[in-house]
Structure formats: C-alpha cells, structure tokens
C-alpha cells in the first residue's frame, strides 16, 4: 500500500466513524453496508467523501462502481485525482 493510499484510507476511516460510530475494524475490504448504515448515513458518507476529496459522485456511480466497498472508493478517488 502506498503512503498516499494509506493516507486516503485513514481519512475514509475517519469519515465513516464520523457518520456512523463503529467499533469494528475498518479496512480496504470493508463494505459500509455491513456497518449497519442506513440510506441517510450512506448519503452523508458520500457527501463527506466528495467534500473531503474534491470529487463528485454521480448517483449511478455508487452502484456501478460499487462504492460501498472502501477499496473501490480509494480507487475512485485516485482515478479522479489522476493518481
């Protein structure tokens, strides 16, 4: 894992815990649906990802790119930022 990916993962972990306080470990393989997030939590999570990383997530991309999985969010952010 690159330093940049590790940094992105840590930011995402913080966002998840801000939206839905969880005690379980969050890794690249974490599916936010397994954290008992409801639809409002998921919306807030996606808005926070957009705000914190300067990316725009279209509604259809959530499903198409399976952005429920943390590693897919990291890949999405890296693709959008040109990394």
Long-range contacts (C-beta under 8 A, 24 or more apart in sequence): 1-28, 4-78, 4-83, 5-74, 5-78, 8-53, 8-74, 8-77, 8-78, 9-70, 9-74, 11-52, 11-53, 12-49, 12-70, 12-73, 12-74, 15-45, 15-48, 15-49, 15-52, 16-45, 16-70, 18-48, 19-44, 19-45, 19-48, 20-45, 26-70, 27-70, 28-70, 28-71, 28-74, 29-69, 29-70, 29-71, 30-69, 30-70, 31-68, 31-69, 31-70, 32-68, 32-69, 32-70, 33-68, 42-68, 49-73, 49-77, 53-77, 53-80, 53-81, 54-81, 55-80, 55-81
